Amino acid sequence: MLLLGCGAERSTPRPDHDLKQTAALCPGVNVSGPGDPAGAGRVAKFYRALAEPVYKAACADDAGRLAHLIDTGSAGAQHFESNACQGCNAGEIVAMWRDDYRLDLAELARLLETPPRWSQGGPVYIRGNRLAAFSRGWMGVPAFWSAFYPDCQAEENCELASELATSP
């Protein structure tokens, strides 16, 4: 049997008898930040709880779970920010990432393994031309996964968010 590791370039063979003892294949979402390099503070723990479900679903190549996480955000797919997909539901957004952008969902997981940039609204992850963002929520609206762009350069909103997140 072959199991894929998140961030792995190839499959790792594992004997069938070892399945129940297999360690986690993904190192984990990164929530380290200025003044908290270990990502152990109260704010980091809050953001870990928010980003971890997205990370685990991406690492497991679980498109259905990612779509569910988009739908459970503030106003669902209609307000989830991504590359253009007019009138798409959450499942269609995830399918667009795979079909139109040839995204291996493990790339989303690898993005969330990088140190986030902090903004007033929540953590923003940038790696190469990809960006993911989480909203800390506001009065009456719980925190949620707010954006993922597999091609940031193709969207003006993404380029602006990237510039804001990387500015001092």
DSSP file with accessible surface (Angstrom, degrees, kcal/mol):
  #  RESIDUE AA STRUCTURE BP1 BP2  ACC     N-H-->O    O-->H-N    N-H-->O    O-->H-N    TCO  KAPPA ALPHA  PHI   PSI    X-CA   Y-CA   Z-CA
    1    1 A M              0   0  116      0, 0.0    13,-1.9     0, 0.0     2,-0.4   0.000 360.0 360.0 360.0 145.2    0.0    0.0    0.0
    2    2 A L  E     -A   13   0A 111     11,-0.2     2,-0.4     9,-0.0     9,-0.0  -0.927 360.0-168.7-117.2 134.8    1.2    3.5   -0.7
    3    3 A L  E     -A   12   0A  37      9,-1.6     9,-2.1    -2,-0.4     2,-0.4  -0.964  17.9-133.9-119.7 138.8    0.4    6.6    1.4
    4    4 A L        -     0   0  121     -2,-0.4     2,-0.3     7,-0.2     7,-0.1  -0.770  15.2-145.6 -93.1 134.5    1.2   10.1    0.2
    5    5 A G    >   -     0   0   15      5,-0.5     3,-2.0    -2,-0.4     2,-0.3  -0.762  27.0-105.3 -95.4 143.2    2.8   12.5    2.6
    6    6 A C  T 3  S+     0   0   14     19,-0.4     3,-0.1    -2,-0.3    53,-0.1  -0.499 110.3  12.4 -66.1 126.4    1.9   16.2    2.6
    7    7 A G  T 3  S+     0   0   27      1,-0.3    -1,-0.3    -2,-0.3     2,-0.2   0.408  98.1 135.5  85.7  -4.4    4.8   17.9    1.0
    8    8 A A    <   -     0   0   43     -3,-2.0    -1,-0.3     1,-0.1     3,-0.1  -0.523  51.3-149.7 -77.8 145.3    6.3   14.7   -0.2
    9    9 A E  S    S+     0   0  174     -2,-0.2     2,-0.3    -3,-0.1    -1,-0.1   0.670  80.0  11.9 -85.5 -19.3    7.5   14.5   -3.7
   10   10 A R  S    S-     0   0  205     -5,-0.0    -5,-0.5    -3,-0.0    -1,-0.1  -0.944  92.7 -75.9-149.6 172.0    6.7   10.8   -4.1
   11   11 A S        -     0   0   47     -2,-0.3    -7,-0.2    -7,-0.1    -2,-0.1  -0.334  34.9-138.5 -72.5 152.7    4.8    8.1   -2.3
   12   12 A T  E     -A    3   0A  58     -9,-2.1    -9,-1.6    -2,-0.0     2,-0.1  -0.954  19.0-130.9-112.3 118.5    6.1    6.4    0.8
   13   13 A P  E     -A    2   0A 101      0, 0.0   -11,-0.2     0, 0.0    -9,-0.0  -0.454  28.6-179.7 -70.2 140.1    5.7    2.6    0.9
   14   14 A R        -     0   0   63    -13,-1.9     5,-0.1    -2,-0.1     2,-0.1  -0.996  29.3-115.6-137.3 135.7    4.2    1.2    4.1
   15   15 A P    >   -     0   0   63      0, 0.0     3,-1.7     0, 0.0     4,-0.2  -0.392  26.9-120.1 -68.6 147.3    3.5   -2.4    5.0
   16   16 A D  G >  S+     0   0  106      1,-0.3     3,-1.5     2,-0.2     4,-0.2   0.853 111.8  59.7 -56.8 -36.1   -0.2   -3.2    5.5
   17   17 A H  G 3  S+     0   0  160      1,-0.3     3,-0.3     2,-0.1    -1,-0.3   0.682  99.3  59.5 -69.8 -12.1    0.4   -4.3    9.1
   18   18 A D  G X  S+     0   0   39     -3,-1.7     3,-1.1     1,-0.2     4,-0.4   0.445  73.5 100.9 -95.0   1.1    1.7   -0.8    9.9
   19   19 A L  G X  S+     0   0   72     -3,-1.5     3,-1.1     1,-0.3    -1,-0.2   0.884  80.9  48.6 -59.0 -42.2   -1.5    1.1    9.0
   20   20 A K  G 3  S+     0   0  209     -3,-0.3    -1,-0.3    -4,-0.2    -2,-0.1   0.716 113.8  48.0 -74.2 -15.7   -2.7    1.6   12.6
   21   21 A Q  G <  S+     0   0  156     -3,-1.1    -1,-0.2    -4,-0.1     2,-0.2   0.332  78.9 129.7-106.0   8.2    0.7    2.8   13.8
   22   22 A T    <   -     0   0   37     -3,-1.1     3,-0.1    -4,-0.4     2,-0.0  -0.441  53.9-134.1 -68.2 127.7    1.3    5.3   11.0
   23   23 A A        -     0   0   75     -2,-0.2    -1,-0.1     1,-0.2    -2,-0.0  -0.314  40.4 -71.2 -74.5 164.6    2.2    8.7   12.3
   24   24 A A        -     0   0   94      1,-0.1    -1,-0.2     2,-0.1   -19,-0.0  -0.296  39.3-150.1 -56.6 137.6    0.7   11.9   11.1
   25   25 A L  S    S+     0   0   63     -3,-0.1   -19,-0.4   -21,-0.1    -1,-0.1   0.575  76.1  66.4 -89.3 -11.7    2.0   12.6    7.6
   26   26 A a  S    S-     0   0   30    -21,-0.1     3,-0.1     1,-0.1   -19,-0.1  -0.932  72.0-143.5-115.1 135.6    1.7   16.4    7.9
   27   27 A P        -     0   0  109      0, 0.0     2,-0.1     0, 0.0    -1,-0.1   0.777  56.4-104.1 -70.0 -25.0    3.9   18.5   10.2
   28   28 A G        -     0   0   20     27,-0.1     2,-0.1     2,-0.1    24,-0.0  -0.332  36.6 -58.4 122.6 158.8    1.1   20.9   11.0
   29   29 A V        -     0   0    6     -2,-0.1     2,-0.5    -3,-0.1    84,-0.2  -0.403  51.8-127.5 -70.1 146.3   -0.3   24.4   10.3
   30   30 A N        +     0   0   39     82,-2.9    84,-0.1    84,-0.3     9,-0.1  -0.875  37.3 160.8-101.7 124.6    2.1   27.3   11.2
   31   31 A V        +     0   0    2     -2,-0.5     8,-0.1     7,-0.1    -1,-0.1   0.058  28.8 135.1-127.7  23.6    0.8   30.0   13.4
   32   32 A S        +     0   0   23      5,-0.1     6,-0.1     6,-0.1    -2,-0.0  -0.367  27.3 161.5 -68.9 153.0    4.1   31.5   14.6
   33   33 A G  B >   -B   36   0B  19      3,-1.7     3,-2.6    82,-0.1     6,-0.2  -0.953  44.4 -45.3-159.6 179.4    4.3   35.2   14.6
   34   34 A P  T 3  S+     0   0  118      0, 0.0     0, 0.0     0, 0.0     0, 0.0  -0.280 127.4   8.4 -56.4 130.4    6.2   38.3   15.9
   35   35 A G  T 3  S+     0   0   87      1,-0.0     3,-0.1    -3,-0.0    -3,-0.0   0.417 127.6  65.3  78.9  -5.2    6.7   37.9   19.6
   36   36 A D  B X   +B   33   0B  38     -3,-2.6    -3,-1.7     1,-0.1     3,-1.6  -0.441  52.6 161.9-145.0  63.8    5.5   34.3   19.5
   37   37 A P  T 3  S+     0   0  113      0, 0.0    -5,-0.1     0, 0.0    -6,-0.1   0.782  79.1  52.6 -62.5 -22.2    7.9   32.3   17.4
   38   38 A A  T 3  S-     0   0   81     -5,-0.1    -7,-0.1    -3,-0.1    -6,-0.1   0.611 103.4-130.5 -87.5 -10.2    6.6   29.0   18.9
   39   39 A G  S <  S+     0   0    1     -3,-1.6    -7,-0.1    -6,-0.2     9,-0.1   0.880  70.8 124.0  64.2  37.7    3.0   29.8   18.0
   40   40 A A        +     0   0   58      4,-0.1    -1,-0.1     5,-0.0    -8,-0.1   0.477  36.7 106.8-109.2  -4.8    1.9   29.0   21.6
   41   41 A G  S  > S-     0   0   29     -5,-0.1     4,-2.5     1,-0.1     5,-0.2  -0.110  84.9 -98.6 -72.4 173.1    0.2   32.2   22.6
   42   42 A R  H  > S+     0   0  213      1,-0.2     4,-1.9     2,-0.2     5,-0.1   0.908 123.0  46.0 -59.9 -45.4   -3.5   32.8   23.0
   43   43 A V  H  > S+     0   0   79      1,-0.2     4,-2.5     2,-0.2     5,-0.2   0.934 112.3  51.4 -65.8 -43.7   -4.0   34.4   19.6
   44   44 A A  H  > S+     0   0    2      1,-0.2     4,-2.6     2,-0.2    -2,-0.2   0.903 108.8  51.2 -61.1 -40.4   -1.9   31.7   17.9
   45   45 A K  H  X S+     0   0  135     -4,-2.5     4,-2.1     2,-0.2    -1,-0.2   0.902 109.1  51.4 -63.8 -39.1   -4.0   29.0   19.5
   46   46 A F  H  X S+     0   0  100     -4,-1.9     4,-1.3    -5,-0.2    -2,-0.2   0.942 113.3  43.9 -62.0 -46.6   -7.1   30.7   18.3
   47   47 A Y  H  X S+     0   0   15     -4,-2.5     4,-2.9     2,-0.2     5,-0.3   0.843 109.3  57.0 -71.0 -30.6   -5.8   30.8   14.7
   48   48 A R  H  X S+     0   0   75     -4,-2.6     4,-2.7    -5,-0.2    -1,-0.2   0.947 106.3  49.9 -62.2 -45.5   -4.5   27.2   14.9
   49   49 A A  H  < S+     0   0   71     -4,-2.1    -1,-0.2     1,-0.2    -2,-0.2   0.853 115.0  45.9 -61.8 -31.0   -8.0   26.0   15.8
   50   50 A L  H  < S+     0   0   31     -4,-1.3     4,-0.5    -5,-0.2    -2,-0.2   0.922 120.6  34.8 -77.1 -45.4   -9.3   28.0   12.8
   51   51 A A  H  X S+     0   0    0     -4,-2.9     4,-2.5     1,-0.2     3,-0.3   0.752  99.4  78.4 -85.6 -24.2   -6.7   27.0   10.2
   52   52 A E  H  X S+     0   0   46     -4,-2.7     4,-3.1    -5,-0.3     5,-0.3   0.888  90.6  52.6 -58.2 -42.5   -6.1   23.4   11.2
   53   53 A P  H  > S+     0   0   44      0, 0.0     4,-2.1     0, 0.0    -1,-0.2   0.914 112.1  46.5 -61.8 -37.6   -9.3   22.0    9.7
   54   54 A V  H  > S+     0   0    2     -4,-0.5     4,-2.6    -3,-0.3     5,-0.2   0.938 113.9  49.1 -66.0 -45.2   -8.4   23.6    6.3
   55   55 A Y  H  X S+     0   0    4     -4,-2.5     4,-2.7     1,-0.2     5,-0.2   0.941 112.3  46.7 -59.4 -49.8   -4.8   22.3    6.6
   56   56 A K  H  X S+     0   0  130     -4,-3.1     4,-1.9     1,-0.2    -1,-0.2   0.901 113.1  49.1 -63.7 -40.7   -5.9   18.7    7.5
   57   57 A A  H  <>S+     0   0    4     -4,-2.1     5,-3.0    -5,-0.3     4,-0.2   0.922 113.4  46.5 -65.1 -42.3   -8.5   18.6    4.7
   58   58 A A  H ><5S+     0   0    1     -4,-2.6     3,-1.3     1,-0.2    -2,-0.2   0.925 112.3  50.0 -65.5 -42.5   -5.9   19.9    2.1
   59   59 A a  H 3<5S+     0   0   23     -4,-2.7    -1,-0.2     1,-0.3    -2,-0.2   0.851 111.9  48.0 -66.1 -32.2   -3.3   17.5    3.3
   60   60 A A  T 3<5S-     0   0   71     -4,-1.9    -1,-0.3    -5,-0.2    -2,-0.2   0.406 111.6-121.6 -86.7   1.9   -5.7   14.6    3.1
   61   61 A D  T < 5 +     0   0   81     -3,-1.3     2,-1.1    -4,-0.2    -3,-0.2   0.884  56.2 159.2  58.2  40.0   -6.7   15.7   -0.4
   62   62 A D     >< +     0   0   75     -5,-3.0     4,-2.0     1,-0.2    -1,-0.2  -0.703  15.1 171.8 -99.8  85.0  -10.3   15.9    0.9
   63   63 A A  H  > S+     0   0   26     -2,-1.1     4,-2.4     1,-0.2    -1,-0.2   0.868  77.5  56.4 -62.3 -37.1  -12.0   18.3   -1.6
   64   64 A G  H  > S+     0   0   51      1,-0.2     4,-2.1     2,-0.2    -1,-0.2   0.903 107.4  47.8 -63.0 -40.6  -15.4   17.6   -0.1
   65   65 A R  H  > S+     0   0  103      2,-0.2     4,-2.4     1,-0.2    -1,-0.2   0.903 110.4  52.0 -68.4 -40.2  -14.3   18.7    3.4
   66   66 A L  H  X S+     0   0    0     -4,-2.0     4,-2.0     2,-0.2    -2,-0.2   0.929 109.4  50.3 -61.0 -42.8  -12.7   21.9    1.9
   67   67 A A  H  X S+     0   0   11     -4,-2.4     4,-2.5     1,-0.2    -2,-0.2   0.920 109.5  51.1 -60.9 -41.7  -15.9   22.7    0.2
   68   68 A H  H  X S+     0   0   90     -4,-2.1     4,-1.7     1,-0.2    -1,-0.2   0.909 108.3  51.8 -61.8 -41.4  -17.8   22.2    3.5
   69   69 A L  H  < S+     0   0   22     -4,-2.4     4,-0.3     1,-0.2    76,-0.3   0.855 109.4  50.0 -65.9 -33.8  -15.3   24.6    5.2
   70   70 A I  H >< S+     0   0    1     -4,-2.0     3,-1.3     1,-0.2    -2,-0.2   0.937 110.7  50.4 -65.6 -45.2  -16.0   27.2    2.5
   71   71 A D  H 3< S+     0   0   86     -4,-2.5    -2,-0.2     1,-0.3    -1,-0.2   0.789 106.1  55.0 -65.1 -28.4  -19.7   26.8    3.0
   72   72 A T  T 3< S+     0   0   86     -4,-1.7    -1,-0.3    -5,-0.2    -2,-0.2   0.494  91.4  94.8 -87.4  -0.7  -19.5   27.2    6.8
   73   73 A G  S X  S-     0   0   13     -3,-1.3     3,-1.6    -4,-0.3     2,-0.5  -0.097 100.7 -53.2 -75.7-178.2  -17.7   30.6    6.5
   74   74 A S  T 3  S-     0   0   39      1,-0.3     5,-0.2    68,-0.1    -1,-0.2  -0.440 125.1 -15.9 -62.4 109.4  -19.5   33.9    6.6
   75   75 A A  T >  S-     0   0   56     -2,-0.5     3,-0.8    -3,-0.1     4,-0.3   0.630 104.3-118.0  67.5  15.0  -22.2   33.7    3.9
   76   76 A G  G X  S-     0   0    8     -3,-1.6     3,-1.6     1,-0.2     4,-0.5  -0.100  70.9 -12.4  65.0-151.3  -20.6   30.6    2.3
   77   77 A A  G >  S+     0   0    8      1,-0.3     3,-0.7     2,-0.2    -1,-0.2   0.755 124.2  69.9 -61.8 -27.5  -19.2   30.5   -1.2
   78   78 A Q  G <  S+     0   0  153     -3,-0.8    -1,-0.3     1,-0.2    -2,-0.2   0.797 112.2  29.9 -63.3 -27.1  -20.8   33.7   -2.3
   79   79 A H  G <  S+     0   0  128     -3,-1.6     2,-0.4    -4,-0.3    -1,-0.2   0.318  90.7 112.9-116.5   8.1  -18.4   35.7   -0.1
   80   80 A F    <   -     0   0   19     -3,-0.7     2,-0.5    -4,-0.5    67,-0.2  -0.674  65.9-132.0 -79.2 130.5  -15.4   33.4   -0.2
   81   81 A E  B     +c  147   0C  90     65,-2.6    67,-2.2    -2,-0.4     2,-0.3  -0.740  48.6 124.5 -91.4 128.2  -12.6   35.1   -2.0
   82   82 A S        -     0   0   16     -2,-0.5    67,-0.2    65,-0.2     3,-0.2  -0.910  66.3 -49.4-158.5-177.8  -10.8   33.2   -4.7
   83   83 A N  S    S-     0   0    3     65,-0.5    72,-0.1    -2,-0.3    13,-0.1  -0.298  88.5 -64.4 -61.3 153.3   -9.9   33.4   -8.4
   84   84 A A        +     0   0   58     70,-0.1    -1,-0.2     1,-0.1     2,-0.1  -0.102  65.8 152.2 -50.6 127.4  -12.9   34.3  -10.5
   85   85 A b    >   -     0   0   35     -3,-0.2     3,-1.8     3,-0.1     2,-0.1  -0.608  36.6-144.2-154.7  81.0  -15.7   31.6  -10.5
   86   86 A Q  T 3  S-     0   0  175      1,-0.3    -2,-0.0    -2,-0.1     0, 0.0  -0.323  76.6 -10.8 -61.6 123.3  -19.0   33.5  -11.2
   87   87 A G  T 3  S+     0   0   82      1,-0.2    -1,-0.3    -2,-0.1     2,-0.1   0.640  94.4 156.4  68.0  14.6  -21.9   32.0   -9.3
   88   88 A b    <   -     0   0   25     -3,-1.8    -1,-0.2   -11,-0.1     2,-0.1  -0.449  36.8-136.7 -75.2 145.9  -19.9   28.9   -8.2
   89   89 A N     >  -     0   0   82     -2,-0.1     4,-1.9     1,-0.1     3,-0.2  -0.401  38.8 -91.8 -87.3 176.5  -20.9   26.9   -5.2
   90   90 A A  H  > S+     0   0    0      1,-0.2     4,-2.2     2,-0.2     5,-0.2   0.894 126.1  52.0 -60.3 -41.8  -18.1   25.7   -2.8
   91   91 A G  H  > S+     0   0   36      1,-0.2     4,-2.3     2,-0.2    -1,-0.2   0.892 109.7  50.0 -62.0 -38.7  -17.6   22.3   -4.6
   92   92 A E  H  > S+     0   0   97      2,-0.2     4,-2.3     1,-0.2    -1,-0.2   0.844 107.3  54.8 -69.7 -32.2  -17.2   24.1   -7.9
   93   93 A I  H  X S+     0   0    8     -4,-1.9     4,-1.9     2,-0.2    -2,-0.2   0.953 110.7  44.5 -64.6 -47.9  -14.6   26.5   -6.4
   94   94 A V  H  X S+     0   0    2     -4,-2.2     4,-1.8     1,-0.2    -2,-0.2   0.922 112.9  51.8 -64.1 -39.9  -12.5   23.6   -5.2
   95   95 A A  H  X S+     0   0   39     -4,-2.3     4,-3.5     1,-0.2     5,-0.4   0.895 106.2  55.4 -63.0 -37.2  -13.0   21.8   -8.6
   96   96 A M  H  X>S+     0   0    8     -4,-2.3     4,-1.9     1,-0.2     5,-1.3   0.913 104.3  53.7 -60.6 -43.0  -11.8   25.0  -10.3
   97   97 A W  H  <5S+     0   0    0     -4,-1.9     6,-2.2     1,-0.2     4,-0.5   0.928 117.0  37.5 -57.7 -43.1   -8.6   25.0   -8.2
   98   98 A R  H  <5S+     0   0   76     -4,-1.8     4,-0.5     4,-0.2    -2,-0.2   0.921 126.7  33.6 -75.1 -46.3   -7.9   21.5   -9.4
   99   99 A D  H  <5S+     0   0   95     -4,-3.5    -3,-0.2    -5,-0.2    -2,-0.2   0.942 127.9  30.9 -80.3 -50.1   -9.1   21.7  -13.0
  100  100 A D  T  <5S+     0   0  119     -4,-1.9    -3,-0.2    -5,-0.4    -2,-0.1   0.823 133.4  29.8 -81.3 -32.9   -8.3   25.3  -14.0
  101  101 A Y  S   <S-     0   0   66     -5,-1.3    -1,-0.2    -4,-0.5    -3,-0.2   0.355  96.4-129.5-109.4   2.3   -5.2   25.8  -11.9
  102  102 A R        +     0   0  201     -4,-0.5     2,-0.5    -6,-0.3    -4,-0.2   0.863  44.6 175.5  52.1  40.4   -3.9   22.2  -11.8
  103  103 A L        -     0   0    6     -6,-2.2     2,-0.6    -7,-0.2    -1,-0.2  -0.673  29.4-150.2 -83.9 123.7   -3.7   22.6   -8.0
  104  104 A D    >>  -     0   0   90     -2,-0.5     3,-2.8     1,-0.1     4,-0.5  -0.831  23.0-132.4 -82.0 124.2   -2.7   19.6   -6.0
  105  105 A L  H >> S+     0   0    0     -2,-0.6     4,-1.5     1,-0.3     3,-0.9   0.771 103.2  72.5 -58.1 -21.4   -4.5   20.3   -2.7
  106  106 A A  H 3> S+     0   0   13      1,-0.2     4,-2.8     2,-0.2    -1,-0.3   0.802  87.1  65.4 -61.8 -24.3   -1.3   19.4   -0.8
  107  107 A E  H <> S+     0   0   45     -3,-2.8     4,-1.9     2,-0.2    -1,-0.2   0.874  98.9  51.2 -65.1 -35.9    0.0   22.8   -2.2
  108  108 A L  H <X S+     0   0    0     -3,-0.9     4,-1.9    -4,-0.5    -2,-0.2   0.928 110.2  49.4 -65.0 -42.2   -2.7   24.5    0.0
  109  109 A A  H  X S+     0   0    0     -4,-1.5     4,-0.6     1,-0.2    -2,-0.2   0.935 109.5  50.9 -61.7 -44.6   -1.4   22.5    3.0
  110  110 A R  H >< S+     0   0   29     -4,-2.8     3,-0.9     1,-0.2     4,-0.4   0.877 106.3  55.8 -62.6 -35.7    2.2   23.5    2.2
  111  111 A L  H >< S+     0   0    1     -4,-1.9     3,-1.5     1,-0.2    -1,-0.2   0.930 105.8  51.1 -59.6 -42.7    1.1   27.1    2.1
  112  112 A L  H 3< S+     0   0    0     -4,-1.9   -82,-2.9     1,-0.3    -1,-0.2   0.560  99.5  65.8 -76.5  -4.9   -0.3   26.8    5.6
  113  113 A E  T << S+     0   0   50     -3,-0.9    -1,-0.3    -4,-0.6    -2,-0.2   0.567  86.8  87.5 -87.3 -11.1    3.0   25.4    6.8
  114  114 A T  S <  S-     0   0   29     -3,-1.5   -84,-0.3    -4,-0.4    13,-0.0  -0.541  98.0 -89.5 -84.8 154.1    4.7   28.7    6.1
  115  115 A P        -     0   0   79      0, 0.0    11,-0.4     0, 0.0    -1,-0.1  -0.419  49.8-124.3 -61.9 133.4    4.8   31.4    8.8
  116  116 A P        -     0   0    9      0, 0.0     2,-0.4     0, 0.0     9,-0.2  -0.376   9.0-125.5 -76.8 158.0    1.7   33.6    8.4
  117  117 A R  E     -D  124   0C 108      7,-3.8     7,-3.1    -2,-0.1     2,-0.4  -0.845  31.1-132.1 -93.6 138.6    1.7   37.4    7.9
  118  118 A W  E     +D  123   0C  74     -2,-0.4     2,-0.3     5,-0.2   -85,-0.0  -0.784  29.2 173.1 -97.9 137.6   -0.5   39.0   10.5
  119  119 A S  E >   -D  122   0C  54      3,-1.1     3,-0.6    -2,-0.4    46,-0.0  -0.849  48.6-100.9-129.6 172.3   -3.0   41.6    9.6
  120  120 A Q  T 3  S+     0   0  168     -2,-0.3    16,-0.1     1,-0.2    -1,-0.0   0.842 122.5  50.0 -64.2 -28.2   -5.7   43.3   11.7
  121  121 A G  T 3  S-     0   0   34      1,-0.3    15,-3.3    14,-0.1    16,-0.3   0.695 124.8 -74.4 -85.9 -18.7   -8.3   41.0   10.2
  122  122 A G  E <  S-D  119   0C   1     -3,-0.6    -3,-1.1    13,-0.2    -1,-0.3  -0.890  71.0 -31.8 147.8-178.4   -6.4   37.7   10.8
  123  123 A P  E     -D  118   0C   1      0, 0.0    11,-2.0     0, 0.0     2,-0.4  -0.433  46.8-163.0 -74.2 142.0   -3.5   35.6    9.5
  124  124 A V  E     -DE 117 133C  12     -7,-3.1    -7,-3.8     9,-0.2     2,-0.5  -0.995   5.3-155.0-123.9 126.6   -2.6   35.8    5.8
  125  125 A Y  E     - E   0 132C   0      7,-3.4     7,-2.3    -2,-0.4     2,-0.4  -0.897  12.9-178.1-105.1 130.2   -0.4   33.0    4.3
  126  126 A I  E     + E   0 131C  27     -2,-0.5     2,-0.3   -11,-0.4     5,-0.2  -0.996  11.1 162.0-131.0 128.3    1.6   33.8    1.2
  127  127 A R  E >   - E   0 130C 105      3,-2.0     3,-2.0    -2,-0.4     2,-0.2  -0.907  67.6 -48.9-145.6 114.3    3.9   31.4   -0.6
  128  128 A G  T 3  S-     0   0   77     -2,-0.3    -1,-0.0     1,-0.3     0, 0.0  -0.401 123.6 -17.8  61.3-124.7    5.0   32.2   -4.2
  129  129 A N  T 3  S+     0   0   51     -2,-0.2    23,-3.3    21,-0.1     2,-0.3   0.174 119.0  94.7 -99.1  14.3    1.9   33.2   -6.2
  130  130 A R  E <   -E  127   0C  62     -3,-2.0    -3,-2.0    21,-0.2     2,-0.4  -0.856  48.6-175.9-112.6 147.8   -0.6   31.7   -3.7
  131  131 A L  E     -EF 126 149C   2     18,-1.7    18,-3.1    -2,-0.3     2,-0.4  -0.999   6.2-178.3-142.9 135.3   -2.5   33.4   -0.8
  132  132 A A  E     -EF 125 148C   0     -7,-2.3    -7,-3.4    -2,-0.4     2,-0.3  -0.987  10.7-171.5-129.1 144.1   -4.8   32.1    1.9
  133  133 A A  E     -EF 124 147C  14     14,-2.3    14,-1.8    -2,-0.4    13,-1.7  -0.978  11.3-159.6-138.4 150.3   -6.5   34.2    4.5
  134  134 A F  E     - F   0 145C   4    -11,-2.0     2,-0.4    -2,-0.3    11,-0.2  -0.979  16.8-136.3-127.0 140.7   -8.6   33.7    7.6
  135  135 A S  E     - F   0 144C  17      9,-3.1     9,-1.7    -2,-0.4   -13,-0.2  -0.808   5.5-146.0 -99.1 136.7  -10.9   36.3    9.2
  136  136 A R        -     0   0  115    -15,-3.3     7,-0.4    -2,-0.4   -14,-0.1   0.578  46.0-129.1 -74.9  -6.9  -10.8   36.7   13.0
  137  137 A G        -     0   0    5    -16,-0.3     2,-0.3     5,-0.2    -1,-0.2  -0.207  19.1-128.5  83.0 177.7  -14.5   37.4   12.8
  138  138 A W  B >   -G  141   0D 141      3,-1.9     3,-3.2    -3,-0.1    -3,-0.0  -0.901  52.4 -31.5-154.4-178.7  -16.3   40.4   14.4
  139  139 A M  T 3  S-     0   0  188      1,-0.3    -2,-0.0    -2,-0.3    -1,-0.0  -0.130 132.3  -3.7 -49.5 115.3  -19.3   41.1   16.6
  140  140 A G  T 3  S+     0   0   81      1,-0.1    -1,-0.3    -3,-0.0    -3,-0.0   0.339 117.0  93.0  84.6  -8.9  -21.9   38.4   15.9
  141  141 A V  B <  S-G  138   0D  37     -3,-3.2    -3,-1.9   -67,-0.0    -1,-0.1  -0.963  70.1-139.5-119.4 116.6  -19.8   36.7   13.2
  142  142 A P        -     0   0  105      0, 0.0    -5,-0.2     0, 0.0   -68,-0.1  -0.257  35.1 -82.7 -70.7 162.3  -17.5   33.9   14.2
  143  143 A A        +     0   0   28     -7,-0.4     2,-0.3    -6,-0.1    -7,-0.2  -0.249  59.2 170.5 -59.5 151.5  -14.0   33.5   12.7
  144  144 A F  E     - F   0 135C  26     -9,-1.7    -9,-3.1    -3,-0.1     2,-0.6  -0.988  44.0 -89.9-159.7 162.5  -13.8   31.8    9.3
  145  145 A W  E     + F   0 134C   8    -76,-0.3   -11,-0.2    -2,-0.3   -71,-0.1  -0.702  46.0 176.2 -75.8 120.3  -11.6   30.8    6.3
  146  146 A S  E     +     0   0C  20    -13,-1.7   -65,-2.6    -2,-0.6     2,-0.3   0.706  47.0  10.1-107.9 -21.6  -12.1   33.8    4.1
  147  147 A A  E     +cF  81 133C   3    -14,-1.8   -14,-2.3   -67,-0.2     2,-0.3  -0.991  37.9 176.9-160.9 148.2   -9.9   33.4    1.0
  148  148 A F  E     - F   0 132C   0    -67,-2.2   -65,-0.5    -2,-0.3   -16,-0.2  -0.883  10.1-174.2-150.7 124.1   -7.6   31.2   -1.1
  149  149 A Y  E     - F   0 131C   6    -18,-3.1   -18,-1.7    -2,-0.3     3,-0.4  -0.956  11.6-172.6-117.1 112.2   -6.1   32.2   -4.4
  150  150 A P  S    S+     0   0    6      0, 0.0     2,-0.3     0, 0.0   -21,-0.1   0.729  92.8  32.7 -72.6 -18.8   -4.2   29.6   -6.3
  151  151 A D    >   +     0   0   43      1,-0.1     3,-1.1   -20,-0.1     4,-0.2  -0.740  68.5 174.5-137.6  87.2   -3.1   32.4   -8.7
  152  152 A c  G >  S+     0   0    9    -23,-3.3     3,-1.7    -3,-0.4     7,-0.5   0.852  76.1  62.5 -64.7 -34.4   -2.8   35.7   -6.8
  153  153 A Q  G 3  S+     0   0  137    -24,-0.3    -1,-0.2     1,-0.3   -23,-0.1   0.726  95.5  61.9 -67.1 -18.0   -1.4   37.6   -9.8
  154  154 A A  G <  S+     0   0   54     -3,-1.1     2,-0.4     1,-0.1    -1,-0.3   0.564 100.0  60.6 -84.3  -7.3   -4.6   37.1  -11.7
  155  155 A E    <>  -     0   0   45     -3,-1.7     4,-2.2    -4,-0.2     3,-0.2  -0.974  64.6-153.5-129.5 124.8   -6.8   38.9   -9.2
  156  156 A E  H  > S+     0   0  161     -2,-0.4     4,-2.4     1,-0.2     5,-0.2   0.891  98.6  55.1 -60.7 -41.3   -6.4   42.6   -8.2
  157  157 A N  H  > S+     0   0  101      1,-0.2     4,-2.3     2,-0.2    -1,-0.2   0.890 109.0  48.4 -60.5 -38.9   -8.0   42.0   -4.8
  158  158 A c  H  > S+     0   0    0     -3,-0.2     4,-2.8     2,-0.2    -2,-0.2   0.926 109.5  51.0 -69.0 -43.7   -5.4   39.3   -4.1
  159  159 A E  H  X S+     0   0   84     -4,-2.2     4,-2.4    -7,-0.5    -2,-0.2   0.918 111.8  48.3 -60.4 -40.5   -2.5   41.4   -5.2
  160  160 A L  H  X S+     0   0   93     -4,-2.4     4,-2.6     2,-0.2    -2,-0.2   0.938 111.9  48.6 -65.2 -45.5   -3.7   44.2   -2.9
  161  161 A A  H  X S+     0   0   33     -4,-2.3     4,-2.5     1,-0.2    -2,-0.2   0.901 111.6  50.7 -61.9 -38.5   -4.1   41.8    0.1
  162  162 A S  H  X S+     0   0   28     -4,-2.8     4,-1.8     2,-0.2    -1,-0.2   0.923 110.7  48.3 -65.2 -44.0   -0.6   40.5   -0.6
  163  163 A E  H  X S+     0   0  126     -4,-2.4     4,-1.0    -5,-0.2    -2,-0.2   0.918 113.2  47.5 -62.7 -44.0    0.9   43.9   -0.6
  164  164 A L  H  < S+     0   0  116     -4,-2.6     3,-0.4     1,-0.2    -2,-0.2   0.909 112.3  49.5 -64.8 -41.0   -0.9   44.9    2.6
  165  165 A A  H  < S+     0   0   12     -4,-2.5    -1,-0.2     1,-0.2    -2,-0.2   0.802 114.8  43.9 -69.9 -28.6    0.1   41.7    4.4
  166  166 A T  H  < S+     0   0   65     -4,-1.8    -1,-0.2    -5,-0.2    -2,-0.2   0.543  91.2 100.8 -96.2  -5.7    3.8   42.1    3.4
  167  167 A S     <        0   0   66     -4,-1.0    -3,-0.0    -3,-0.4    -4,-0.0  -0.491 360.0 360.0 -78.8 151.3    4.1   45.8    4.1
  168  168 A P              0   0  177      0, 0.0    -1,-0.1     0, 0.0    -2,-0.0  -0.011 360.0 360.0 -65.6 360.0    5.8   46.8    7.4
